[in-house]
Amino acid sequence: MMALVLSLGLAWQAVSPEAVVHAKAGLEARQAGKLTKAISEFKIVTELAPSFAAGFVNLGAALLENREYAAAVPALQQALALDPSLAGADQMLGYALLSAGYAAEAIPHLEKVQAQGALGIAQLKTGKLPEAIANLNAALSKQPNDPDLLYYLGRASGLLSKEVFDTLESAYPNSARAHQSIAENYAALRRVPEAETEYKTALQIKPDTPGIHLALGELYGLASEWPKAEDEFRAEAKLQPGDAETAYRLGDALLRNGKTKEAKTQLQRTDQLRPQMPETLLSLGKAAILDGDLALAEKAWIQVVAIEKTGPLAEQAHFNLAGLYRKKGQPSEAEHEMELFRAMQKSK
């Protein structure tokens, strides 16, 4: 929110000495953070000098700072009526209207000054979702760590996604993608049988639709039905042999199904398709050590901790490295890795 202190400049000459006294008192009070007094002083200014635009804009600014958004609106509107070019007034009025719940009315003022963050929020609230996403993204590029902008962008994206999927399901109810969309909703609710039925229906309609075998395999994985998951990942890999996500899922399923050598080969291929993916490297290390390839396992897990300094993947890699070094007869290295693992556990 803006926190301007507007000087009155040459406009002093247009008002009475009494109004000048109250205007100066208002500015001093506002600068000192005494907003109630500032508001009182600026109200007197607007009564003594009703054609003095700077008096109204300072009143609106003080009300805005005091979170009296609805009360700030008429003061800022009057300031702009008296002087449409008044610096900062459009932006403050846009913020005041938005904060008071008048999103549609705020948009023209926020567009005028290109206040992209607030404009995106106003567009979200009025259902202009693509425009909201564009402006919120632009605002986030300038303020990447703003939690409010992140929240509103996530909300706008979610609502637009739902709107699109609702259109898909209503306009094309018998399409493979419509059944896939319904299946994903069931999967999110962990309703595995219903999700499975919808995915299979989608595949009956269009067997070569990319992504459906992958999604069905992930569903089986959630239910720990790894042989079924492996079959689906194999089917997806035939459709999309260059897709790294599918390659990783197949390698992970092979590993869980005890097919160590094939898993190792598949995970090495995944690392070629998308290098330096820590999930792939962690699983590759597991497959390698089960296959007796200690050098490859060590290399993979060292890469994991080089990429992931913290987090569960790094913890698991340090723990696995400790076991590997014990197996190799390197107790000091094993203890070092365990110390790193314990430190990560303590920091949680």
C-alpha positions as CSV (number, residue, x, y, z in Angstrom):
1,M,0.0,0.0,0.0
2,M,1.2,3.5,-0.8
3,A,2.5,5.7,2.0
4,L,2.9,9.0,0.3
5,V,3.3,12.3,2.1
6,L,2.1,14.8,-0.5
7,S,3.6,18.3,-0.3
8,L,1.3,21.1,-1.2
9,G,3.7,23.2,-3.2
10,L,2.4,26.4,-4.8
11,A,-1.1,25.3,-3.9
12,W,-0.6,27.0,-0.5
13,Q,-1.2,30.3,-2.2
14,A,-4.8,29.4,-3.2
15,V,-6.0,28.8,0.4
16,S,-6.6,30.8,3.5
17,P,-4.0,31.2,6.2
18,E,-6.2,29.2,8.6
19,A,-6.4,26.3,6.1
20,V,-2.6,26.4,5.7
21,V,-2.1,26.0,9.4
22,H,-4.3,22.9,9.5
23,A,-2.7,21.5,6.4
24,K,0.8,21.9,7.9
25,A,-0.5,20.3,11.2
26,G,-2.0,17.4,9.2
27,L,1.3,16.8,7.3
28,E,3.3,16.9,10.5
29,A,0.9,14.5,12.3
30,R,1.0,12.1,9.4
31,Q,4.7,12.1,9.2
32,A,4.8,11.4,13.0
33,G,2.4,8.4,12.5
34,K,-0.4,10.2,14.3
35,L,-3.0,9.3,11.8
36,T,-6.2,10.1,13.8
37,K,-4.9,13.7,14.3
38,A,-3.8,13.9,10.6
39,I,-7.3,12.8,9.5
40,S,-8.9,15.4,11.7
41,E,-6.7,18.2,10.5
42,F,-7.2,17.3,6.8
43,K,-10.9,17.2,7.2
44,I,-10.8,20.7,8.5
45,V,-8.7,21.7,5.4
46,T,-11.3,20.2,3.1
47,E,-14.1,22.2,4.9
48,L,-12.1,25.5,4.8
49,A,-10.9,25.0,1.2
50,P,-13.4,22.7,-0.7
51,S,-11.7,23.4,-4.0
52,F,-8.3,22.5,-2.8
53,A,-7.4,19.1,-4.4
54,A,-4.3,18.5,-2.3
55,G,-6.4,18.7,0.9
56,F,-8.6,15.8,-0.3
57,V,-5.8,13.7,-1.5
58,N,-3.9,14.0,1.8
59,L,-7.1,13.2,3.7
60,G,-7.6,10.1,1.5
61,A,-3.9,9.1,2.0
62,A,-4.2,9.3,5.8
63,L,-7.5,7.4,5.8
64,L,-5.9,4.7,3.6
65,E,-2.9,4.4,5.9
66,N,-5.3,4.1,8.8
67,R,-7.1,1.2,7.0
68,E,-10.3,3.2,6.6
69,Y,-10.7,2.2,3.0
70,A,-14.3,3.0,2.4
71,A,-13.9,6.4,4.0
72,A,-10.9,7.1,1.8
73,V,-12.8,6.5,-1.4
74,P,-15.0,9.7,-1.5
75,A,-12.0,11.9,-0.5
76,L,-9.8,10.5,-3.3
77,Q,-12.7,10.7,-5.8
78,Q,-13.1,14.4,-4.9
79,A,-9.4,15.0,-5.3
80,L,-9.5,13.6,-8.8
81,A,-12.6,15.5,-9.7
82,L,-10.8,18.7,-8.7
83,D,-7.5,17.7,-10.4
84,P,-7.6,14.6,-12.7
85,S,-3.8,14.7,-13.1
86,L,-3.0,14.7,-9.3
87,A,0.0,12.4,-8.8
88,G,-0.7,9.2,-6.9
89,A,-4.4,9.8,-6.5
90,D,-5.5,7.2,-9.1
91,Q,-3.3,4.5,-7.5
92,M,-4.5,5.3,-4.0
93,L,-8.1,5.3,-5.2
94,G,-7.6,2.0,-6.9
95,Y,-6.2,0.5,-3.7
96,A,-9.0,2.0,-1.6
97,L,-11.8,0.7,-3.8
98,L,-10.2,-2.8,-4.0
99,S,-9.6,-3.0,-0.3
100,A,-13.2,-1.9,0.3
101,G,-14.5,-4.6,-2.0
102,Y,-15.2,-2.6,-5.1
103,A,-13.0,-4.5,-7.4
104,A,-14.7,-3.6,-10.7
105,E,-14.6,0.1,-9.8
106,A,-10.9,-0.2,-8.9
107,I,-9.8,-1.6,-12.2
108,P,-9.8,1.6,-14.4
109,H,-7.7,3.4,-11.8
110,L,-5.2,0.6,-11.4
111,E,-4.9,0.1,-15.2
112,K,-4.2,3.8,-15.5
113,V,-1.1,3.5,-13.3
114,Q,-0.2,-0.1,-14.2
115,A,-0.3,-1.3,-10.6
116,Q,0.0,-4.9,-11.8
117,G,-0.3,-6.7,-8.5
118,A,-3.4,-4.9,-7.3
119,L,-4.8,-4.9,-10.8
120,G,-4.4,-8.7,-11.0
121,I,-6.2,-9.2,-7.7
122,A,-9.1,-6.9,-8.9
123,Q,-9.3,-8.9,-12.1
124,L,-9.3,-12.2,-10.2
125,K,-12.2,-10.9,-8.1
126,T,-14.2,-9.9,-11.2
127,G,-13.6,-13.2,-13.0
128,K,-11.1,-11.9,-15.5
129,L,-8.9,-14.9,-14.9
130,P,-6.5,-14.9,-17.9
131,E,-5.8,-11.1,-17.4
132,A,-5.4,-11.6,-13.7
133,I,-2.8,-14.4,-14.2
134,A,-0.8,-12.2,-16.7
135,N,-0.7,-9.2,-14.3
136,L,0.0,-11.3,-11.2
137,N,2.9,-13.1,-13.0
138,A,4.3,-9.7,-14.1
139,A,4.0,-8.4,-10.5
140,L,5.7,-11.5,-9.1
141,S,8.7,-11.1,-11.5
142,K,9.3,-7.8,-9.7
143,Q,8.4,-9.1,-6.2
144,P,9.2,-12.8,-6.3
145,N,8.8,-13.4,-2.5
146,D,5.5,-11.7,-2.0
147,P,3.2,-14.3,-0.3
148,D,0.0,-12.4,-1.2
149,L,0.9,-12.3,-4.9
150,L,1.8,-16.0,-4.8
151,Y,-1.5,-16.8,-3.1
152,Y,-3.6,-14.8,-5.6
153,L,-1.7,-16.3,-8.6
154,G,-2.3,-19.8,-7.3
155,R,-6.0,-19.0,-6.8
156,A,-6.4,-17.5,-10.2
157,S,-4.6,-20.4,-11.9
158,G,-6.7,-22.9,-10.0
159,L,-10.0,-21.2,-10.9
160,L,-9.0,-20.9,-14.5
161,S,-8.0,-24.6,-14.6
162,K,-11.3,-25.6,-13.0
163,E,-13.2,-23.4,-15.5
164,V,-11.4,-25.0,-18.4
165,F,-12.0,-28.6,-17.2
166,D,-15.6,-27.8,-16.5
167,T,-16.0,-26.7,-20.1
168,L,-14.2,-29.8,-21.3
169,E,-16.5,-32.1,-19.3
170,S,-19.7,-30.4,-20.3
171,A,-18.9,-29.7,-23.9
172,Y,-17.1,-33.0,-24.7
173,P,-18.4,-35.5,-22.1
174,N,-17.6,-38.6,-24.2
175,S,-14.0,-37.6,-25.1
176,A,-11.0,-39.4,-23.7
177,R,-9.7,-36.2,-22.1
178,A,-13.1,-35.6,-20.3
179,H,-12.9,-39.1,-18.7
180,Q,-9.2,-38.5,-17.8
181,S,-10.2,-35.2,-16.1
182,I,-12.9,-37.0,-14.1
183,A,-10.4,-39.8,-13.2
184,E,-7.9,-37.2,-11.9
185,N,-10.6,-35.8,-9.6
186,Y,-11.3,-39.2,-8.2
187,A,-7.6,-39.9,-7.9
188,A,-7.1,-36.7,-5.9
189,L,-9.8,-38.0,-3.5
190,R,-8.0,-41.4,-3.3
191,R,-11.1,-43.0,-4.8
192,V,-9.0,-45.6,-6.7
193,P,-11.7,-47.9,-8.2
194,E,-13.7,-44.9,-9.7
195,A,-10.5,-43.3,-11.0
196,E,-9.4,-46.6,-12.5
197,T,-12.7,-47.0,-14.3
198,E,-12.5,-43.5,-15.8
199,Y,-8.9,-44.0,-16.9
200,K,-9.8,-47.3,-18.6
201,T,-12.8,-45.7,-20.3
202,A,-10.6,-43.0,-21.6
203,L,-8.2,-45.6,-23.1
204,Q,-11.1,-47.5,-24.7
205,I,-12.2,-44.3,-26.4
206,K,-8.7,-43.3,-27.6
207,P,-6.0,-45.9,-26.7
208,D,-3.1,-43.8,-28.0
209,T,-3.8,-40.7,-25.9
210,P,-0.5,-39.5,-24.3
211,G,-0.4,-39.3,-20.5
212,I,-3.3,-41.6,-19.6
213,H,-1.2,-44.8,-19.1
214,L,1.2,-42.7,-17.0
215,A,-1.6,-41.4,-14.8
216,L,-3.1,-44.9,-14.4
217,G,0.3,-46.3,-13.5
218,E,0.7,-43.5,-10.8
219,L,-2.7,-44.5,-9.5
220,Y,-1.7,-48.1,-9.1
221,G,1.6,-46.9,-7.5
222,L,-0.4,-45.0,-4.9
223,A,-2.3,-48.3,-4.2
224,S,1.1,-50.2,-4.1
225,E,-0.1,-52.4,-7.0
226,W,3.4,-52.2,-8.6
227,P,3.0,-55.0,-11.2
228,K,0.0,-53.2,-12.7
229,A,1.9,-49.9,-12.4
230,E,4.8,-51.3,-14.4
231,D,2.5,-52.5,-17.2
232,E,1.0,-49.0,-17.5
233,F,4.4,-47.3,-17.5
234,R,5.6,-49.7,-20.2
235,A,2.6,-48.8,-22.3
236,E,3.2,-45.1,-21.9
237,A,6.9,-45.6,-22.7
238,K,5.9,-47.1,-26.0
239,L,3.8,-44.0,-26.8
240,Q,6.4,-41.5,-25.5
241,P,9.9,-43.1,-25.5
242,G,11.5,-39.7,-25.0
243,D,9.5,-38.6,-21.9
244,A,11.8,-38.5,-18.9
245,E,8.9,-38.6,-16.4
246,T,7.6,-41.9,-17.9
247,A,11.1,-43.3,-18.0
248,Y,11.7,-42.6,-14.3
249,R,8.3,-44.0,-13.3
250,L,9.0,-47.2,-15.2
251,G,12.5,-47.5,-13.6
252,D,11.1,-47.0,-10.1
253,A,8.4,-49.6,-10.7
254,L,10.9,-52.1,-12.0
255,L,13.0,-51.5,-8.9
256,R,10.0,-52.0,-6.6
257,N,9.2,-55.2,-8.5
258,G,12.7,-56.6,-7.8
259,K,13.9,-56.3,-11.5
260,T,17.2,-54.8,-10.4
261,K,19.2,-55.0,-13.6
262,E,16.4,-53.7,-15.9
263,A,15.7,-50.9,-13.3
264,K,19.3,-49.8,-13.3
265,T,19.4,-49.7,-17.1
266,Q,16.1,-47.8,-17.3
267,L,17.2,-45.3,-14.6
268,Q,20.5,-44.7,-16.4
269,R,18.5,-43.9,-19.6
270,T,16.3,-41.6,-17.5
271,D,19.3,-39.7,-16.4
272,Q,20.4,-39.2,-20.0
273,L,16.9,-37.9,-20.9
274,R,16.8,-35.5,-18.0
275,P,20.2,-35.2,-16.3
276,Q,20.6,-34.2,-12.7
277,M,17.1,-35.1,-11.5
278,P,17.7,-36.0,-7.8
279,E,14.8,-38.5,-7.7
280,T,16.3,-40.4,-10.6
281,L,19.7,-40.4,-9.1
282,L,18.5,-41.6,-5.7
283,S,16.7,-44.6,-7.3
284,L,19.6,-45.3,-9.6
285,G,21.9,-45.6,-6.6
286,K,19.5,-48.1,-5.0
287,A,19.3,-50.1,-8.2
288,A,23.1,-50.0,-8.6
289,I,23.9,-51.2,-5.1
290,L,21.4,-54.0,-5.3
291,D,23.2,-55.0,-8.6
292,G,26.6,-54.9,-6.8
293,D,27.7,-51.7,-8.6
294,L,29.0,-49.8,-5.6
295,A,30.9,-47.2,-7.7
296,L,27.8,-46.2,-9.6
297,A,25.7,-46.1,-6.4
298,E,28.3,-43.9,-4.7
299,K,28.5,-41.6,-7.7
300,A,24.7,-41.2,-7.9
301,W,24.2,-40.5,-4.3
302,I,27.0,-38.0,-4.2
303,Q,25.3,-36.2,-7.0
304,V,22.1,-36.1,-5.0
305,V,23.6,-34.3,-2.1
306,A,25.5,-31.9,-4.4
307,I,22.1,-30.9,-6.0
308,E,19.9,-31.2,-2.9
309,K,21.6,-29.6,0.1
310,T,18.6,-30.2,2.4
311,G,15.4,-32.1,2.4
312,P,14.3,-35.7,2.4
313,L,16.2,-36.7,-0.7
314,A,19.5,-35.4,0.7
315,E,18.8,-37.1,4.0
316,Q,18.2,-40.5,2.3
317,A,21.3,-40.1,0.2
318,H,23.5,-39.4,3.2
319,F,22.0,-42.4,5.0
320,N,22.5,-44.6,2.0
321,L,26.1,-43.4,1.6
322,A,26.8,-44.2,5.2
323,G,25.7,-47.8,4.6
324,L,27.7,-48.0,1.4
325,Y,30.9,-46.8,3.1
326,R,30.4,-49.4,5.9
327,K,30.0,-52.0,3.2
328,K,33.3,-50.8,1.6
329,G,35.1,-50.9,4.9
330,Q,35.4,-47.1,5.2
331,P,34.2,-46.4,8.8
332,S,35.3,-42.7,9.0
333,E,33.5,-41.8,5.8
334,A,30.4,-43.8,7.0
335,E,30.4,-41.9,10.3
336,H,30.8,-38.6,8.5
337,E,27.7,-39.4,6.4
338,M,25.7,-40.4,9.5
339,E,26.7,-37.2,11.2
340,L,25.3,-35.2,8.3
341,F,22.1,-37.4,8.3
342,R,21.6,-36.9,12.1
343,A,22.2,-33.1,11.7
344,M,19.5,-32.9,9.1
345,Q,17.1,-34.9,11.3
346,K,17.7,-32.6,14.2
347,S,17.1,-29.5,12.1
348,K,13.6,-30.6,11.3
